[in-house]
Amino acid sequence: MKKLLCVLMAAILTVGSLCLTAGAAEEQDKTLQFHEDGSFRILQIADIQDIVTFRELTANFLSDVIDMTKPDLIVLTGDNIAPGSGGTTLLTKIGINNFMSIFEEKGVKVTAVFGNHDYDHNIMSKEAQWKIYESYDCFVGTGDTEELTGYGTYNLPILSSKDETKKAFNLWFFDSQMKNTENDLGGYGCTAKDQIDWYIRTEKALTEENGGITLPSMAFQHIIVPEIYDVLTHVYQIERDKDNKKDPGKLEILVPPSSYDKKYFIEYEDGGYVMPEEYIDEETFLHESCCPPKYSNGQADAMVENGNVLGFAFGHDHVNCFVVPYKGMDLIQTPTASFGSYGDESRGVRVIDLNENDTSKYETEMIFFNEVYDLSDPLLYNRYVFNSDGDSFTSSERFVAMCKYCYYSVVYKLEAFFSGFEAVFNK
């Protein structure tokens, strides 16, 4: 009952903020354009996936990191709301407003794609949700440019700083679907063939418009492509019986175990995989299996063939983080930025820097929550542990952290009160 009252109170307060936001917002130019110095900065935020009672740690992190990075465009790469949090129109609006109101207040342009959880247990269609996003002046996404599978497959050009009539770069956005209904393999959905055909047609039109020169680009969607397993090293094969059941006791060793670091090791359907050493740096994490569809419609190879996509960025796998090459195009995995679902010390956002003076490359770096805040502060640390749902922390550890947080919070406020009292008294 107490939790229900809290949710209702949050709903009432957020509805009020929705009204204020709608009334206070100013019309914003939705054009994307390089700055005079050639720069353009993208902030990728993945898997916010929070409920209507938005966690303050997430809200503060998003707000602070925007101030730190000063992006020209925020890209939300799916699972923007939690499954079930959109059970009604009101709750969906509240869930989206939790983060969109922050971006609106900061005056930064935003676009998005859908993830599997944005439609999971949600009575609102993707089209209806898109209308909510479009109600914010900061939102620049265009939705479907054609009637395609799913919703939210489109592109946004970035104009030249030297000639605002010329497109200097392009951004692709795809709805990677929810569950597989195309065949009997099961698993997550895959971008459909009509979406890939749309990409090929649109890329060809952009090239013709650009005088026959391919327009460099980057792409974004929620679920990573299955070609990631072509990049990882297959270190052992699990044998299966006639009923296709795997037997962990029967392994075919493909690479000697001594040759890989298990810190970057994962298991998937058919065995074990490891990140090749040459792709490992201080921002590389493999803390869970990569979870792509179990089949491919050729999306990644279509991009490789056209040769115009520098990097393809994903969310979905909350505790993985890497940038790896695939046939001349990078596959970019960004972890969750939120405390709304499972995560670990890799929570963060990704900065992607483009430069009009050399559009043949890009630069990227992660900004991790643990780098922004000092977790040696016991008040913040215990609040951090308490809010880390589904994390590596156990329920008992989170309970202890909650008790400590309450204790430190009371002590902190008392110290602040008496310090202020003393200051006033000494005057």
Residue pairs with C-beta under 8 A, 6 or more apart in sequence:
6 53
7 52
7 53
10 52
10 53
10 54
10 94
11 52
11 90
11 91
11 94
14 52
14 94
14 97
14 98
15 90
15 93
15 94
17 97
17 101
18 93
18 94
18 97
18 101
21 97
21 101
21 104
21 136
22 135
25 104
25 136
25 137
25 138
26 137
27 137
28 107
28 109
28 137
28 138
30 109
30 140
31 159
31 164
32 40
32 72
32 73
32 109
32 140
32 156
32 157
32 158
32 159
32 171
33 40
33 158
33 159
33 160
33 161
33 164
34 40
34 158
34 159
34 160
34 161
34 168
34 169
34 354
34 356
35 72
35 161
36 161
37 161
38 161
38 355
38 356
38 357
39 353
39 354
39 355
39 356
40 72
40 73
40 158
40 169
40 353
40 354
40 355
40 356
41 69
41 70
41 71
41 72
41 73
41 351
41 352
41 353
41 354
42 71
42 72
42 73
42 74
42 75
42 171
42 218
42 351
42 352
42 353
42 354
43 65
43 66
43 69
43 71
43 73
43 74
43 75
43 108
43 349
43 350
43 351
43 352
44 74
44 75
44 77
44 220
44 313
44 315
44 334
44 349
44 350
44 351
44 352
45 62
45 74
45 75
45 76
45 77
45 337
45 349
46 76
46 77
46 78
46 79
46 314
46 315
46 316
46 318
46 334
46 335
46 336
46 337
46 349
46 350
47 77
47 78
47 79
47 115
47 315
47 316
47 318
47 335
47 336
47 337
47 338
47 341
48 58
48 62
48 76
48 79
48 80
48 81
48 98
48 99
48 336
48 337
48 338
48 340
49 79
49 80
49 81
49 82
49 115
49 117
49 336
49 338
49 340
49 341
50 58
50 81
50 82
50 85
50 95
50 98
50 99
50 338
50 339
50 340
50 341
51 82
51 85
51 95
51 340
52 85
52 91
52 94
52 95
52 98
54 98
54 99
54 340
55 338
55 339
55 340
55 387
57 339
57 369
57 383
57 384
57 387
58 337
58 338
58 339
58 340
59 98
59 99
59 102
61 337
61 347
61 369
61 372
61 373
62 99
62 102
62 337
62 349
63 102
63 106
64 372
65 349
65 367
65 372
66 74
66 102
66 103
66 106
66 108
67 106
68 367
68 372
69 349
69 351
69 367
71 108
71 351
72 108
72 109
73 108
73 109
73 110
73 111
73 140
73 171
74 103
74 108
74 109
74 110
74 111
75 110
75 111
75 112
75 113
75 171
75 173
75 220
75 313
76 99
76 110
76 111
76 112
76 113
77 112
77 113
77 115
77 220
77 221
77 222
77 313
77 314
77 315
77 334
78 112
78 113
78 114
78 115
78 116
78 117
78 118
78 176
78 221
78 222
78 223
78 315
78 316
79 115
79 116
79 117
79 118
79 222
79 315
79 316
79 341
80 95
80 96
80 99
80 112
80 114
80 115
80 118
81 92
81 95
81 96
81 117
81 118
81 122
82 95
82 117
82 340
82 341
83 117
83 120
83 121
83 122
84 120
84 121
84 122
85 91
85 92
85 95
85 122
86 92
86 95
86 118
86 121
86 122
86 123
86 124
86 129
87 121
87 122
87 123
88 123
89 123
89 124
89 128
92 122
92 124
92 129
92 132
93 132
96 129
96 132
96 133
100 110
100 133
100 136
100 138
100 139
103 110
103 136
103 138
104 136
104 137
104 138
107 138
108 138
109 138
109 139
109 140
110 133
110 136
110 138
110 139
110 140
110 141
111 139
111 140
111 141
111 156
111 171
111 173
112 133
112 139
112 141
112 152
112 173
113 152
113 173
113 174
113 175
113 176
113 220
113 221
113 222
114 126
114 129
114 150
114 151
114 152
114 175
114 222
115 176
115 222
115 223
115 315
115 316
116 176
116 177
116 178
116 179
116 188
116 189
116 222
116 223
116 316
118 126
118 129
119 125
119 126
119 178
120 178
122 129
125 151
126 150
126 151
126 152
126 175
127 143
127 151
130 141
130 143
130 151
130 152
133 139
133 141
134 141
134 143
140 156
141 152
141 154
141 156
141 173
142 154
142 156
143 151
143 152
143 154
144 151
144 152
144 153
144 154
145 153
145 154
145 155
145 198
145 202
146 198
148 175
148 192
148 194
148 195
148 198
149 175
149 177
149 191
149 192
149 194
149 195
150 175
150 176
150 177
150 192
150 195
151 175
152 173
152 174
152 175
153 173
153 174
153 175
153 191
153 195
153 198
154 173
155 170
155 171
155 172
155 173
155 202
155 206
155 217
156 170
156 171
156 173
157 167
157 168
157 169
157 170
157 171
157 206
157 215
158 167
158 168
158 169
158 170
158 171
158 354
159 165
159 166
159 167
159 168
160 166
160 167
160 168
160 356
161 168
161 356
162 356
167 206
167 209
167 210
167 215
168 215
168 356
168 359
169 215
169 216
169 217
169 218
169 354
169 356
169 359
170 206
170 215
170 216
170 217
170 308
171 217
171 218
171 219
171 220
172 199
172 217
172 218
172 219
172 220
172 309
173 219
173 220
173 221
174 191
174 195
174 199
174 219
174 220
174 221
174 299
175 191
175 195
175 221
176 188
176 189
176 190
176 191
176 221
176 222
176 223
177 188
177 189
177 190
177 191
177 192
177 223
178 188
178 189
179 187
179 188
179 189
180 186
180 187
180 188
180 189
180 190
180 293
180 294
180 295
181 189
182 189
182 190
182 192
182 295
183 295
185 294
185 295
186 294
187 293
187 294
188 223
188 291
188 292
188 293
188 294
189 223
189 293
190 223
190 226
190 293
190 295
190 296
190 297
190 299
191 221
191 297
191 299
192 297
193 297
195 299
196 297
196 298
196 299
196 302
199 299
199 302
199 303
200 302
200 306
203 214
203 215
203 306
203 308
206 215
207 213
207 214
207 215
207 308
214 306
214 307
214 308
215 308
216 308
216 310
216 359
216 360
217 308
217 309
217 310
218 309
218 310
218 311
218 312
218 313
218 352
218 354
218 362
219 303
219 309
219 311
219 312
219 313
220 312
220 313
220 314
221 312
221 314
222 314
222 315
222 316
223 291
223 292
223 293
223 314
223 316
224 290
224 291
224 292
224 314
224 316
224 317
224 331
224 333
225 292
225 293
225 296
225 299
225 300
225 312
225 314
225 331
226 292
226 293
226 294
226 295
226 296
227 292
227 296
227 300
227 301
227 326
227 331
228 290
228 292
228 324
228 326
228 331
228 333
229 268
229 273
229 290
229 292
230 326
231 276
231 279
231 324
231 325
231 326
231 331
232 266
232 273
232 274
232 275
232 276
232 290
233 255
233 260
233 273
233 274
233 275
233 276
234 254
234 255
234 270
234 271
234 272
234 273
235 253
235 254
235 255
235 257
235 260
235 265
235 271
235 272
235 273
235 274
236 251
236 252
236 253
236 254
236 255
236 271
236 272
237 251
237 252
237 254
237 270
237 271
238 246
238 247
238 248
238 250
238 251
238 270
238 271
239 246
239 247
239 250
239 251
239 252
240 246
240 247
241 247
246 269
246 270
251 271
252 271
254 271
255 274
260 274
261 274
261 277
261 280
262 274
263 286
264 274
264 275
264 280
264 284
264 286
265 272
265 273
265 274
265 275
265 286
266 272
266 273
266 274
266 286
266 288
266 289
266 290
267 273
267 289
268 289
268 290
269 294
274 286
275 284
275 286
275 322
275 324
276 324
279 322
279 323
279 324
279 325
283 321
283 322
283 323
283 365
283 366
284 321
284 322
285 319
285 320
285 321
285 322
285 335
285 346
286 320
286 322
287 319
287 320
287 344
287 346
288 317
288 318
288 319
288 320
289 317
290 317
290 320
290 333
291 316
291 317
300 312
300 326
300 327
300 329
300 331
301 327
303 309
303 312
303 329
304 326
304 327
304 328
304 329
307 328
309 329
310 329
310 330
310 360
310 361
310 362
311 323
311 329
311 330
311 331
311 332
311 352
311 362
311 364
312 329
312 330
312 331
312 332
313 332
313 333
313 334
313 350
313 352
314 331
314 332
314 333
314 334
315 334
315 336
317 333
317 335
318 335
318 336
318 341
318 342
318 343
319 335
319 336
319 342
319 343
319 344
319 346
320 333
320 335
320 346
321 333
321 334
321 335
321 346
321 348
321 366
322 331
322 332
322 333
323 330
323 331
323 332
323 333
323 364
324 330
324 331
325 331
332 350
332 364
334 348
334 349
334 350
334 366
335 343
335 346
335 347
335 348
335 366
336 342
336 343
336 347
337 347
337 348
337 349
337 369
338 347
339 347
339 387
339 388
339 389
340 389
341 389
341 390
342 389
342 390
342 391
343 388
343 390
343 391
344 388
344 391
344 392
345 368
345 370
346 368
347 368
347 369
347 370
348 366
348 367
348 368
348 369
348 371
349 366
349 367
350 364
350 365
350 366
350 367
351 364
351 365
351 366
351 367
352 362
352 363
352 364
353 362
353 363
353 364
354 362
373 380
373 384
374 380
375 381
375 384
378 404
378 408
379 405
379 408
379 409
379 412
381 401
382 401
382 402
382 404
382 405
382 408
383 401
383 405
384 401
385 393
385 397
385 398
385 401
386 398
386 401
386 402
386 405
388 398
389 398
393 401
